Amino acid sequence: MTRLGSTDLDVFPLCLGGNVFGWTADDATSFAILDGYHAAGGNFVDTANSYSAWVPGNQGGESEAILGRWMKARGVRDEIVVATKVGSPLHDQPEGLGRDAIRKGATDSLTRLQTDRIDLYYAHIDDESTPLEESLGAFSELVDEGLVRAIGVSNFGPERLGEAVAITQRDGLAAISALQPHYNLVEREFEEAVLQAVTDNAEVEVPEALIHARAHDFVRQTLSALARQGIATETYLQLSGKSEHELADEAEPEAAATERIAPRVGPMQGLQAIAKAAPATIGPPLPARASWLNW
C-alpha cells in the first residue's frame, strides 16, 4: 500500500475508477469488477455524485449507490478507501462549490454510499464564481465534523491550485491532500501546466503513478500490467489490422519500450509493446475498453 500524501489513508497504487458503474456497467458487472479488484488487493475506489447523470434516465449518484450496495453486501466498508466528488451540476443539487452545495452533496453521497464518512472528498470542478474561502471552509467543516477524512481538488489550474493551498495554510483549514487532474497517455497538459504547482506544494499529493508517468516504474507496474490483462489490447488489434504475431515481432524490450512510450509512441501501440515485454502482475483478464485510457 501507499500512504496518500500527508493523510492517514493507505491506498493501493492503482485506483479503480467508478465512472462506468450505472452507465456501461450494470450492477452485476460492477460487482464483478469490484470483486476482482478487491481480490487482487485493491482498496481505493473513485466515484462522484455526478456519475452518471449524462445517461438518459439517470439522475446522478448511480455509481455511488452501486459502490454502497457492493460494500454492504460484501461487508468490506472498512477495507475500502472511498473517494468521491462534489461540484458538477445535478438536477437536484445546487451548482458549484458554495457551502450549501458542498454540504448537501456530502449528505447525499453518504446516504448513497451507505457509510458514515467519505475518505477522500474532491472539489470536482473549479467554481470561480464562489470565493475559495467559502468552498475550502465548507470542506474543512466536514473534516472537523468527522464526515470527511481528507480533501482534494479536481480540474483546477495551477494558479487556482496555488491560491487554494495558500488559503488553507493562511486560515488554518484542512489541507488539500490530493489532486486529480485530467491526465492520461493522450491528454498531457498536466505535465506542463499543473505538475510544477504540485511540486511547489508538498502537501498536495498526486497518485505516484501520475507524477512518474514517464518513469519505468509507472509504465512497467501499471500500463504494462493492464495491457497484459487485455485492457485496450483487443481494441488496438482491431484498429491496427495486425495480428498478435505481427505485433509481437514489432515489440521492443521493456527498457526500450518504456523509454519511448510517453513522448513518442501512440498509446495503443505503446500498451501493446509493453504488454509483450512485461510480466502480468494483477488479476484475471478484463474486457477491452479503449475509453479506460481516458481516466
C-alpha positions as CSV (number, residue, x, y, z in Angstrom):
1,M,0.0,0.0,0.0
2,T,1.0,3.7,-0.4
3,R,0.4,6.5,2.0
4,L,-1.6,9.2,0.3
5,G,0.3,12.5,0.9
6,S,0.1,13.7,4.4
7,T,-3.1,11.8,5.2
8,D,-3.5,8.6,7.1
9,L,-5.0,6.9,4.0
10,D,-3.1,3.8,2.9
11,V,-4.1,3.1,-0.7
12,F,-3.5,0.5,-3.4
13,P,-1.2,2.2,-6.0
14,L,-3.9,1.7,-8.7
15,C,-7.2,3.4,-8.0
16,L,-10.3,1.9,-9.6
17,G,-12.5,4.5,-11.3
18,G,-16.2,4.0,-10.8
19,N,-17.3,6.2,-13.7
20,V,-18.9,3.3,-15.6
21,F,-20.9,2.0,-12.7
22,G,-24.5,2.5,-13.6
23,W,-23.6,3.5,-17.1
24,T,-21.9,0.9,-19.3
25,A,-21.7,-1.5,-16.3
26,D,-24.9,-2.7,-14.6
27,D,-25.0,-3.9,-11.0
28,A,-23.8,-7.4,-11.8
29,T,-20.9,-6.3,-14.0
30,S,-19.9,-3.6,-11.5
31,F,-20.0,-6.1,-8.6
32,A,-17.8,-8.4,-10.7
33,I,-15.3,-5.6,-11.4
34,L,-15.2,-4.6,-7.7
35,D,-14.8,-8.2,-6.6
36,G,-11.9,-8.7,-9.0
37,Y,-10.2,-5.5,-7.9
38,H,-10.6,-6.3,-4.2
39,A,-9.4,-9.9,-4.7
40,A,-6.2,-8.5,-6.4
41,G,-5.5,-6.4,-3.3
42,G,-7.2,-3.2,-4.4
43,N,-8.8,-0.9,-1.8
44,F,-9.0,2.5,-3.5
45,V,-12.2,3.3,-5.4
46,D,-13.0,6.7,-7.0
47,T,-16.5,7.9,-7.9
48,A,-18.5,11.1,-7.9
49,N,-22.0,12.3,-7.1
50,S,-22.5,13.2,-10.8
51,Y,-21.7,9.7,-12.1
52,S,-23.6,9.0,-14.4
53,A,-26.1,11.9,-14.8
54,W,-25.4,12.1,-18.5
55,V,-27.1,8.8,-19.2
56,P,-30.8,9.1,-20.3
57,G,-32.9,8.1,-17.3
58,N,-30.2,8.6,-14.8
59,Q,-30.1,11.4,-12.3
60,G,-26.6,11.2,-10.9
61,G,-25.4,9.2,-7.9
62,E,-25.8,5.8,-9.6
63,S,-22.1,5.0,-9.3
64,E,-22.1,5.8,-5.6
65,A,-25.2,3.8,-5.0
66,I,-23.7,0.7,-6.7
67,L,-20.5,1.1,-4.7
68,G,-22.5,1.4,-1.5
69,R,-24.6,-1.7,-2.2
70,W,-21.4,-3.6,-3.0
71,M,-19.6,-2.6,0.2
72,K,-22.7,-3.5,2.3
73,A,-23.2,-6.8,0.5
74,R,-19.6,-7.8,0.9
75,G,-19.1,-6.3,4.4
76,V,-15.9,-4.5,3.3
77,R,-16.6,-0.9,4.1
78,D,-13.7,-0.6,6.5
79,E,-11.3,-2.2,3.9
80,I,-12.1,0.3,1.1
81,V,-10.8,3.9,0.7
82,V,-13.7,5.7,-0.9
83,A,-13.0,8.9,-2.9
84,T,-16.0,10.8,-4.3
85,K,-16.6,14.4,-5.6
86,V,-19.0,17.3,-5.5
87,G,-19.4,20.3,-7.8
88,S,-20.8,19.0,-11.1
89,P,-24.3,20.2,-11.8
90,L,-27.1,17.8,-11.0
91,H,-30.9,18.2,-11.3
92,D,-31.5,18.4,-7.5
93,Q,-28.1,19.7,-6.4
94,P,-27.1,23.4,-6.2
95,E,-24.4,24.0,-8.8
96,G,-20.8,24.9,-8.0
97,L,-18.9,24.8,-4.8
98,G,-20.9,27.0,-2.4
99,R,-21.1,25.9,1.2
100,D,-24.7,24.7,0.8
101,A,-23.9,22.7,-2.3
102,I,-20.9,21.0,-0.7
103,R,-22.8,20.1,2.5
104,K,-25.8,18.8,0.6
105,G,-23.6,16.9,-1.7
106,A,-21.8,15.3,1.2
107,T,-25.0,14.3,2.9
108,D,-26.5,12.8,-0.3
109,S,-23.2,10.9,-1.1
110,L,-23.0,9.5,2.4
111,T,-26.6,8.2,2.0
112,R,-25.9,6.5,-1.3
113,L,-22.6,5.1,-0.2
114,Q,-24.3,3.7,3.0
115,T,-21.5,4.9,5.1
116,D,-20.7,7.4,7.9
117,R,-17.7,9.0,6.3
118,I,-16.1,9.9,3.0
119,D,-12.4,9.0,3.0
120,L,-11.3,11.5,0.2
121,Y,-13.7,14.3,-0.9
122,Y,-12.8,16.2,-4.0
123,A,-14.0,19.5,-5.4
124,H,-14.9,18.1,-8.8
125,I,-14.7,21.2,-11.0
126,D,-13.3,24.6,-10.1
127,D,-16.0,27.1,-9.4
128,E,-14.6,30.6,-9.9
129,S,-18.0,32.2,-9.1
130,T,-17.6,31.2,-5.4
131,P,-14.8,32.5,-3.2
132,L,-12.3,29.8,-2.5
133,E,-12.5,30.8,1.2
134,E,-16.2,29.7,1.2
135,S,-15.5,26.4,-0.6
136,L,-12.5,25.4,1.4
137,G,-14.1,26.5,4.6
138,A,-17.1,24.1,3.9
139,F,-14.7,21.2,3.1
140,S,-12.8,21.9,6.3
141,E,-16.0,21.9,8.4
142,L,-16.8,18.4,7.1
143,V,-13.3,17.2,8.2
144,D,-13.8,18.8,11.6
145,E,-17.2,17.0,11.9
146,G,-15.7,13.6,11.1
147,L,-17.7,13.2,7.9
148,V,-14.7,13.5,5.6
149,R,-11.2,12.3,6.3
150,A,-9.2,14.2,3.6
151,I,-10.0,16.7,0.8
152,G,-8.8,17.1,-2.7
153,V,-9.4,19.1,-5.8
154,S,-10.0,18.0,-9.4
155,N,-9.7,20.1,-12.6
156,F,-8.0,23.0,-11.0
157,G,-5.5,25.1,-12.9
158,P,-2.1,25.8,-11.4
159,E,-2.9,29.4,-10.3
160,R,-6.1,28.4,-8.6
161,L,-4.4,25.4,-7.0
162,G,-1.6,27.5,-5.6
163,E,-4.2,30.1,-4.3
164,A,-6.3,27.4,-2.7
165,V,-3.3,25.9,-0.9
166,A,-2.2,29.3,0.3
167,I,-5.7,30.0,1.7
168,T,-5.8,26.7,3.6
169,Q,-2.4,27.5,5.2
170,R,-3.3,31.1,6.0
171,D,-6.7,30.3,7.5
172,G,-5.8,27.1,9.3
173,L,-8.2,25.0,7.2
174,A,-8.0,21.3,6.3
175,A,-5.1,20.8,3.9
176,I,-5.7,19.9,0.2
177,S,-4.2,16.4,0.2
178,A,-4.8,15.2,-3.3
179,L,-5.2,16.4,-6.9
180,Q,-7.0,14.5,-9.6
181,P,-6.1,16.2,-13.0
182,H,-7.3,15.3,-16.5
183,Y,-4.3,13.3,-17.4
184,N,-3.6,10.2,-19.4
185,L,-1.5,8.9,-22.3
186,V,-3.2,11.3,-24.7
187,E,-4.0,14.3,-22.5
188,R,-0.6,15.6,-21.4
189,E,-1.2,19.2,-20.5
190,F,-0.9,18.4,-16.8
191,E,2.8,17.9,-17.2
192,E,3.4,21.4,-18.4
193,A,0.7,23.4,-16.6
194,V,0.0,21.8,-13.2
195,L,2.8,19.5,-12.2
196,Q,5.0,22.4,-11.2
197,A,2.3,23.7,-8.9
198,V,2.1,20.3,-7.3
199,T,5.8,20.1,-6.7
200,D,5.8,23.6,-5.3
201,N,3.2,22.5,-2.7
202,A,4.4,19.5,-0.7
203,E,1.0,19.0,1.0
204,V,-0.7,18.1,-2.3
205,E,-0.4,14.6,-3.5
206,V,-1.0,13.2,-7.0
207,P,-1.0,9.4,-7.1
208,E,2.6,8.4,-7.6
209,A,1.9,6.8,-10.9
210,L,0.8,10.2,-12.3
211,I,3.9,12.0,-11.1
212,H,6.2,9.4,-12.6
213,A,4.3,9.0,-15.9
214,R,7.5,8.9,-17.9
215,A,9.3,6.7,-15.5
216,H,9.9,3.0,-15.9
217,D,8.1,2.1,-12.7
218,F,4.8,3.6,-13.8
219,V,4.8,2.0,-17.3
220,R,6.0,-1.4,-16.0
221,Q,3.8,-1.6,-12.9
222,T,0.6,0.0,-14.2
223,L,0.2,0.2,-18.0
224,S,2.0,-3.0,-18.8
225,A,0.0,-4.9,-16.2
226,L,-3.3,-3.6,-17.6
227,A,-2.4,-4.2,-21.2
228,R,-1.2,-7.7,-20.5
229,Q,-4.5,-8.4,-18.9
230,G,-6.4,-7.4,-22.1
231,I,-7.3,-3.8,-21.5
232,A,-7.0,-1.8,-24.8
233,T,-5.1,-4.7,-26.4
234,E,-8.1,-6.1,-28.3
235,T,-9.2,-2.7,-29.4
236,Y,-5.7,-1.9,-30.8
237,L,-5.6,-5.2,-32.6
238,Q,-8.9,-4.3,-34.3
239,L,-7.8,-0.8,-35.2
240,S,-4.3,-1.7,-36.4
241,G,-5.4,-4.6,-38.6
242,K,-2.3,-6.5,-37.5
243,S,-2.1,-9.9,-35.9
244,E,-0.8,-10.6,-32.4
245,H,2.2,-12.3,-34.1
246,E,3.0,-9.2,-36.2
247,L,2.8,-7.0,-33.1
248,A,4.9,-9.4,-31.1
249,D,7.6,-9.2,-33.8
250,E,7.5,-5.4,-33.5
251,A,7.6,-5.3,-29.7
252,E,10.7,-3.9,-28.1
253,P,12.4,-5.0,-24.9
254,E,10.8,-3.4,-21.9
255,A,13.5,-0.8,-21.3
256,A,13.3,0.5,-24.8
257,A,9.5,0.5,-24.9
258,T,9.2,2.3,-21.6
259,E,11.8,4.9,-22.7
260,R,9.8,5.7,-25.8
261,I,6.2,5.2,-24.7
262,A,5.3,8.6,-23.1
263,P,6.6,11.2,-25.6
264,R,6.7,9.4,-28.9
265,V,4.5,6.3,-29.3
266,G,0.8,6.2,-29.8
267,P,-1.0,5.0,-26.6
268,M,-2.5,1.8,-28.1
269,Q,0.8,0.8,-29.8
270,G,2.7,1.6,-26.7
271,L,0.5,-0.5,-24.5
272,Q,0.7,-3.4,-26.9
273,A,4.5,-3.2,-27.0
274,I,4.8,-3.1,-23.2
275,A,2.3,-5.9,-22.8
276,K,4.5,-8.2,-24.9
277,A,7.6,-7.2,-22.9
278,A,6.5,-7.2,-19.3
279,P,5.0,-9.8,-17.0
280,A,1.5,-9.7,-15.8
281,T,1.1,-8.5,-12.2
282,I,-2.6,-8.2,-11.4
283,G,-5.9,-10.0,-11.7
284,P,-7.8,-12.0,-14.2
285,P,-8.3,-10.8,-17.8
286,L,-10.7,-7.9,-18.2
287,P,-12.7,-6.8,-21.2
288,A,-11.0,-4.3,-23.5
289,R,-12.2,-0.7,-23.1
290,A,-10.3,1.9,-25.1
291,S,-12.2,4.6,-23.1
292,W,-10.4,3.4,-20.0
293,L,-7.4,5.2,-21.2
294,N,-9.2,8.4,-20.6
295,W,-9.5,8.3,-16.8
